[in-house]
Amino acid sequence: MPELDLWMSWIVLFSLAWTLPWKGVALWRAAGNKHLWWFIALFLLNTLAILDIIYIFAFSKKKQASQAV
């Protein structure tokens, strides 16, 4: 039984090490882009960084500022 506890603790540590950086970047970009609903969803939902990665690469692109002529 102690082997199972050790194995589960490694899984938890690995999932935290994987999820926290992605969540941090996604929340930072959502706040910077003023995407309130994305920020709330990313903050509340834990999808092992799947939703965070989708937001970062698909929805957080900043719009190009139009150049003044």
Backbone as XML, in Angstrom:
<?xml version="1.0"?>
<chain id="A" units="angstrom">
  <residue number="1" name="MET">
    <atom name="N" x="0.804" y="-1.204" z="0.000"/>
    <atom name="CA" x="0.000" y="0.000" z="0.000"/>
    <atom name="C" x="0.848" y="1.271" z="0.000"/>
  </residue>
  <residue number="2" name="PRO">
    <atom name="N" x="1.985" y="1.320" z="0.693"/>
    <atom name="CA" x="2.818" y="2.526" z="0.644"/>
    <atom name="C" x="3.332" y="2.831" z="-0.765"/>
  </residue>
  <residue number="3" name="GLU">
    <atom name="N" x="3.532" y="1.784" z="-1.594"/>
    <atom name="CA" x="3.982" y="2.021" z="-2.961"/>
    <atom name="C" x="2.924" y="2.786" z="-3.757"/>
  </residue>
  <residue number="4" name="LEU">
    <atom name="N" x="1.674" y="2.485" z="-3.498"/>
    <atom name="CA" x="0.579" y="3.175" z="-4.176"/>
    <atom name="C" x="0.525" y="4.644" z="-3.762"/>
  </residue>
  <residue number="5" name="ASP">
    <atom name="N" x="0.735" y="4.925" z="-2.490"/>
    <atom name="CA" x="0.745" y="6.305" z="-2.015"/>
    <atom name="C" x="1.878" y="7.098" z="-2.650"/>
  </residue>
  <residue number="6" name="LEU">
    <atom name="N" x="3.037" y="6.482" z="-2.757"/>
    <atom name="CA" x="4.179" y="7.148" z="-3.385"/>
    <atom name="C" x="3.899" y="7.415" z="-4.865"/>
  </residue>
  <residue number="7" name="TRP">
    <atom name="N" x="3.311" y="6.442" z="-5.543"/>
    <atom name="CA" x="2.976" y="6.590" z="-6.957"/>
    <atom name="C" x="1.960" y="7.711" z="-7.167"/>
  </residue>
  <residue number="8" name="MET">
    <atom name="N" x="0.953" y="7.772" z="-6.324"/>
    <atom name="CA" x="-0.068" y="8.809" z="-6.444"/>
    <atom name="C" x="0.509" y="10.192" z="-6.158"/>
  </residue>
  <residue number="9" name="SER">
    <atom name="N" x="1.428" y="10.294" z="-5.221"/>
    <atom name="CA" x="2.030" y="11.588" z="-4.934"/>
    <atom name="C" x="2.868" y="12.065" z="-6.117"/>
  </residue>
  <residue number="10" name="TRP">
    <atom name="N" x="3.545" y="11.169" z="-6.821"/>
    <atom name="CA" x="4.300" y="11.554" z="-8.016"/>
    <atom name="C" x="3.366" y="12.014" z="-9.129"/>
  </residue>
  <residue number="11" name="ILE">
    <atom name="N" x="2.232" y="11.367" z="-9.269"/>
    <atom name="CA" x="1.260" y="11.769" z="-10.294"/>
    <atom name="C" x="0.730" y="13.170" z="-9.987"/>
  </residue>
  <residue number="12" name="VAL">
    <atom name="N" x="0.422" y="13.438" z="-8.745"/>
    <atom name="CA" x="-0.066" y="14.763" z="-8.351"/>
    <atom name="C" x="1.002" y="15.821" z="-8.590"/>
  </residue>
  <residue number="13" name="LEU">
    <atom name="N" x="2.233" y="15.549" z="-8.212"/>
    <atom name="CA" x="3.320" y="16.503" z="-8.431"/>
    <atom name="C" x="3.557" y="16.765" z="-9.916"/>
  </residue>
  <residue number="14" name="PHE">
    <atom name="N" x="3.519" y="15.724" z="-10.724"/>
    <atom name="CA" x="3.697" y="15.892" z="-12.166"/>
    <atom name="C" x="2.561" y="16.711" z="-12.766"/>
  </residue>
  <residue number="15" name="SER">
    <atom name="N" x="1.314" y="16.441" z="-12.361"/>
    <atom name="CA" x="0.192" y="17.196" z="-12.918"/>
    <atom name="C" x="0.251" y="18.661" z="-12.500"/>
  </residue>
  <residue number="16" name="LEU">
    <atom name="N" x="0.703" y="18.948" z="-11.284"/>
    <atom name="CA" x="0.881" y="20.342" z="-10.867"/>
    <atom name="C" x="1.990" y="21.026" z="-11.661"/>
  </residue>
  <residue number="17" name="ALA">
    <atom name="N" x="3.095" y="20.325" z="-11.850"/>
    <atom name="CA" x="4.208" y="20.899" z="-12.607"/>
    <atom name="C" x="3.827" y="21.141" z="-14.065"/>
  </residue>
  <residue number="18" name="TRP">
    <atom name="N" x="2.932" y="20.342" z="-14.606"/>
    <atom name="CA" x="2.472" y="20.505" z="-15.982"/>
    <atom name="C" x="1.424" y="21.611" z="-16.080"/>
  </residue>
  <residue number="19" name="THR">
    <atom name="N" x="0.501" y="21.678" z="-15.166"/>
    <atom name="CA" x="-0.646" y="22.564" z="-15.271"/>
    <atom name="C" x="-0.349" y="24.004" z="-14.877"/>
  </residue>
  <residue number="20" name="LEU">
    <atom name="N" x="0.385" y="24.226" z="-13.829"/>
    <atom name="CA" x="0.577" y="25.587" z="-13.317"/>
    <atom name="C" x="1.214" y="26.563" z="-14.305"/>
  </residue>
  <residue number="21" name="PRO">
    <atom name="N" x="2.268" y="26.200" z="-15.019"/>
    <atom name="CA" x="2.806" y="27.169" z="-15.987"/>
    <atom name="C" x="1.829" y="27.513" z="-17.106"/>
  </residue>
  <residue number="22" name="TRP">
    <atom name="N" x="1.120" y="26.515" z="-17.631"/>
    <atom name="CA" x="0.145" y="26.773" z="-18.688"/>
    <atom name="C" x="-0.975" y="27.666" z="-18.175"/>
  </residue>
  <residue number="23" name="LYS">
    <atom name="N" x="-1.478" y="27.374" z="-16.988"/>
    <atom name="CA" x="-2.556" y="28.170" z="-16.423"/>
    <atom name="C" x="-2.097" y="29.601" z="-16.162"/>
  </residue>
  <residue number="24" name="GLY">
    <atom name="N" x="-0.883" y="29.765" z="-15.675"/>
    <atom name="CA" x="-0.358" y="31.100" z="-15.434"/>
    <atom name="C" x="-0.287" y="31.932" z="-16.704"/>
  </residue>
  <residue number="25" name="VAL">
    <atom name="N" x="0.247" y="31.343" z="-17.774"/>
    <atom name="CA" x="0.352" y="32.068" z="-19.047"/>
    <atom name="C" x="-1.026" y="32.384" z="-19.604"/>
  </residue>
  <residue number="26" name="ALA">
    <atom name="N" x="-1.940" y="31.421" z="-19.556"/>
    <atom name="CA" x="-3.277" y="31.636" z="-20.098"/>
    <atom name="C" x="-4.023" y="32.721" z="-19.320"/>
  </residue>
  <residue number="27" name="LEU">
    <atom name="N" x="-3.937" y="32.695" z="-18.008"/>
    <atom name="CA" x="-4.598" y="33.729" z="-17.208"/>
    <atom name="C" x="-3.977" y="35.097" z="-17.457"/>
  </residue>
  <residue number="28" name="TRP">
    <atom name="N" x="-2.663" y="35.141" z="-17.591"/>
    <atom name="CA" x="-1.975" y="36.405" z="-17.862"/>
    <atom name="C" x="-2.445" y="36.995" z="-19.200"/>
  </residue>
  <residue number="29" name="ARG">
    <atom name="N" x="-2.529" y="36.150" z="-20.231"/>
    <atom name="CA" x="-2.968" y="36.636" z="-21.540"/>
    <atom name="C" x="-4.432" y="37.029" z="-21.542"/>
  </residue>
  <residue number="30" name="ALA">
    <atom name="N" x="-5.269" y="36.262" z="-20.858"/>
    <atom name="CA" x="-6.696" y="36.601" z="-20.804"/>
    <atom name="C" x="-6.894" y="37.938" z="-20.102"/>
  </residue>
  <residue number="31" name="ALA">
    <atom name="N" x="-6.154" y="38.179" z="-19.051"/>
    <atom name="CA" x="-6.256" y="39.459" z="-18.346"/>
    <atom name="C" x="-5.733" y="40.591" z="-19.217"/>
  </residue>
  <residue number="32" name="GLY">
    <atom name="N" x="-4.616" y="40.371" z="-19.889"/>
    <atom name="CA" x="-4.040" y="41.400" z="-20.743"/>
    <atom name="C" x="-4.913" y="41.741" z="-21.938"/>
  </residue>
  <residue number="33" name="ASN">
    <atom name="N" x="-5.621" y="40.748" z="-22.455"/>
    <atom name="CA" x="-6.511" y="40.960" z="-23.597"/>
    <atom name="C" x="-7.913" y="41.396" z="-23.175"/>
  </residue>
  <residue number="34" name="LYS">
    <atom name="N" x="-8.127" y="41.518" z="-21.861"/>
    <atom name="CA" x="-9.429" y="41.905" z="-21.306"/>
    <atom name="C" x="-10.542" y="40.927" z="-21.716"/>
  </residue>
  <residue number="35" name="HIS">
    <atom name="N" x="-10.214" y="39.645" z="-21.703"/>
    <atom name="CA" x="-11.188" y="38.589" z="-21.977"/>
    <atom name="C" x="-11.715" y="38.064" z="-20.645"/>
  </residue>
  <residue number="36" name="LEU">
    <atom name="N" x="-12.690" y="38.756" z="-20.079"/>
    <atom name="CA" x="-13.193" y="38.437" z="-18.744"/>
    <atom name="C" x="-13.749" y="37.022" z="-18.659"/>
  </residue>
  <residue number="37" name="TRP">
    <atom name="N" x="-14.566" y="36.633" z="-19.624"/>
    <atom name="CA" x="-15.195" y="35.308" z="-19.546"/>
    <atom name="C" x="-14.175" y="34.192" z="-19.717"/>
  </residue>
  <residue number="38" name="TRP">
    <atom name="N" x="-13.185" y="34.406" z="-20.567"/>
    <atom name="CA" x="-12.116" y="33.417" z="-20.679"/>
    <atom name="C" x="-11.347" y="33.326" z="-19.377"/>
  </residue>
  <residue number="39" name="PHE">
    <atom name="N" x="-11.056" y="34.474" z="-18.754"/>
    <atom name="CA" x="-10.323" y="34.478" z="-17.490"/>
    <atom name="C" x="-11.085" y="33.675" z="-16.438"/>
  </residue>
  <residue number="40" name="ILE">
    <atom name="N" x="-12.384" y="33.903" z="-16.330"/>
    <atom name="CA" x="-13.199" y="33.194" z="-15.346"/>
    <atom name="C" x="-13.204" y="31.690" z="-15.628"/>
  </residue>
  <residue number="41" name="ALA">
    <atom name="N" x="-13.400" y="31.326" z="-16.903"/>
    <atom name="CA" x="-13.435" y="29.902" z="-17.264"/>
    <atom name="C" x="-12.089" y="29.238" z="-16.991"/>
  </residue>
  <residue number="42" name="LEU">
    <atom name="N" x="-11.008" y="29.889" z="-17.374"/>
    <atom name="CA" x="-9.681" y="29.311" z="-17.153"/>
    <atom name="C" x="-9.363" y="29.188" z="-15.670"/>
  </residue>
  <residue number="43" name="PHE">
    <atom name="N" x="-9.829" y="30.153" z="-14.886"/>
    <atom name="CA" x="-9.572" y="30.140" z="-13.446"/>
    <atom name="C" x="-10.347" y="29.023" z="-12.748"/>
  </residue>
  <residue number="44" name="LEU">
    <atom name="N" x="-11.579" y="28.795" z="-13.162"/>
    <atom name="CA" x="-12.441" y="27.837" z="-12.459"/>
    <atom name="C" x="-12.305" y="26.396" z="-12.947"/>
  </residue>
  <residue number="45" name="LEU">
    <atom name="N" x="-12.037" y="26.211" z="-14.232"/>
    <atom name="CA" x="-12.017" y="24.859" z="-14.786"/>
    <atom name="C" x="-10.602" y="24.289" z="-14.779"/>
  </residue>
  <residue number="46" name="ASN">
    <atom name="N" x="-10.483" y="23.070" z="-14.305"/>
    <atom name="CA" x="-9.196" y="22.385" z="-14.319"/>
    <atom name="C" x="-9.284" y="21.241" z="-15.317"/>
  </residue>
  <residue number="47" name="THR">
    <atom name="N" x="-8.682" y="21.440" z="-16.486"/>
    <atom name="CA" x="-8.722" y="20.432" z="-17.539"/>
    <atom name="C" x="-7.331" y="19.884" z="-17.839"/>
  </residue>
  <residue number="48" name="LEU">
    <atom name="N" x="-6.441" y="19.895" z="-16.854"/>
    <atom name="CA" x="-5.050" y="19.470" z="-17.013"/>
    <atom name="C" x="-4.388" y="20.221" z="-18.165"/>
  </residue>
  <residue number="49" name="ALA">
    <atom name="N" x="-4.670" y="21.509" z="-18.239"/>
    <atom name="CA" x="-4.051" y="22.477" z="-19.158"/>
    <atom name="C" x="-4.546" y="22.374" z="-20.594"/>
  </residue>
  <residue number="50" name="ILE">
    <atom name="N" x="-5.508" y="21.526" z="-20.888"/>
    <atom name="CA" x="-5.998" y="21.421" z="-22.265"/>
    <atom name="C" x="-6.697" y="22.714" z="-22.684"/>
  </residue>
  <residue number="51" name="LEU">
    <atom name="N" x="-7.609" y="23.215" z="-21.872"/>
    <atom name="CA" x="-8.305" y="24.461" z="-22.191"/>
    <atom name="C" x="-7.336" y="25.635" z="-22.202"/>
  </residue>
  <residue number="52" name="ASP">
    <atom name="N" x="-6.355" y="25.625" z="-21.320"/>
    <atom name="CA" x="-5.358" y="26.690" z="-21.268"/>
    <atom name="C" x="-4.545" y="26.744" z="-22.559"/>
  </residue>
  <residue number="53" name="ILE">
    <atom name="N" x="-4.111" y="25.595" z="-23.047"/>
    <atom name="CA" x="-3.324" y="25.529" z="-24.271"/>
    <atom name="C" x="-4.159" y="25.966" z="-25.468"/>
  </residue>
  <residue number="54" name="ILE">
    <atom name="N" x="-5.416" y="25.549" z="-25.518"/>
    <atom name="CA" x="-6.303" y="25.974" z="-26.606"/>
    <atom name="C" x="-6.458" y="27.481" z="-26.604"/>
  </residue>
  <residue number="55" name="TYR">
    <atom name="N" x="-6.663" y="28.067" z="-25.422"/>
    <atom name="CA" x="-6.800" y="29.516" z="-25.357"/>
    <atom name="C" x="-5.530" y="30.222" z="-25.813"/>
  </residue>
  <residue number="56" name="ILE">
    <atom name="N" x="-4.381" y="29.766" z="-25.346"/>
    <atom name="CA" x="-3.117" y="30.427" z="-25.681"/>
    <atom name="C" x="-2.874" y="30.424" z="-27.185"/>
  </residue>
  <residue number="57" name="PHE">
    <atom name="N" x="-3.066" y="29.296" z="-27.836"/>
    <atom name="CA" x="-2.697" y="29.188" z="-29.243"/>
    <atom name="C" x="-3.821" y="29.544" z="-30.216"/>
  </residue>
  <residue number="58" name="ALA">
    <atom name="N" x="-5.073" y="29.541" z="-29.774"/>
    <atom name="CA" x="-6.166" y="29.800" z="-30.711"/>
    <atom name="C" x="-6.903" y="31.109" z="-30.466"/>
  </residue>
  <residue number="59" name="PHE">
    <atom name="N" x="-7.069" y="31.518" z="-29.218"/>
    <atom name="CA" x="-7.943" y="32.649" z="-28.936"/>
    <atom name="C" x="-7.239" y="33.877" z="-28.369"/>
  </residue>
  <residue number="60" name="SER">
    <atom name="N" x="-5.977" y="33.779" z="-28.013"/>
    <atom name="CA" x="-5.338" y="34.911" z="-27.345"/>
    <atom name="C" x="-4.506" y="35.771" z="-28.280"/>
  </residue>
  <residue number="61" name="LYS">
    <atom name="N" x="-4.674" y="35.588" z="-29.570"/>
    <atom name="CA" x="-3.898" y="36.397" z="-30.509"/>
    <atom name="C" x="-4.329" y="37.845" z="-30.395"/>
  </residue>
  <residue number="62" name="LYS">
    <atom name="N" x="-3.347" y="38.714" z="-30.195"/>
    <atom name="CA" x="-3.655" y="40.130" z="-30.120"/>
    <atom name="C" x="-3.910" y="40.665" z="-31.525"/>
  </residue>
  <residue number="63" name="LYS">
    <atom name="N" x="-4.896" y="41.535" z="-31.635"/>
    <atom name="CA" x="-5.224" y="42.128" z="-32.918"/>
    <atom name="C" x="-4.143" y="43.137" z="-33.298"/>
  </residue>
  <residue number="64" name="GLN">
    <atom name="N" x="-3.800" y="43.139" z="-34.564"/>
    <atom name="CA" x="-2.811" y="44.071" z="-35.063"/>
    <atom name="C" x="-3.391" y="45.483" z="-35.038"/>
  </residue>
  <residue number="65" name="ALA">
    <atom name="N" x="-2.637" y="46.419" z="-34.499"/>
    <atom name="CA" x="-3.067" y="47.806" z="-34.503"/>
    <atom name="C" x="-2.945" y="48.360" z="-35.922"/>
  </residue>
  <residue number="66" name="SER">
    <atom name="N" x="-3.979" y="49.030" z="-36.373"/>
    <atom name="CA" x="-3.927" y="49.583" z="-37.725"/>
    <atom name="C" x="-2.897" y="50.701" z="-37.774"/>
  </residue>
  <residue number="67" name="GLN">
    <atom name="N" x="-2.143" y="50.708" z="-38.828"/>
    <atom name="CA" x="-1.083" y="51.699" z="-38.948"/>
    <atom name="C" x="-1.657" y="53.021" z="-39.431"/>
  </residue>
  <residue number="68" name="ALA">
    <atom name="N" x="-1.279" y="54.088" z="-38.779"/>
    <atom name="CA" x="-1.743" y="55.423" z="-39.172"/>
    <atom name="C" x="-0.937" y="55.897" z="-40.368"/>
  </residue>
  <residue number="69" name="VAL">
    <atom name="N" x="-1.647" y="56.410" z="-41.351"/>
    <atom name="CA" x="-0.968" y="56.884" z="-42.566"/>
    <atom name="C" x="-0.825" y="58.360" z="-42.544"/>
  </residue>
</chain>
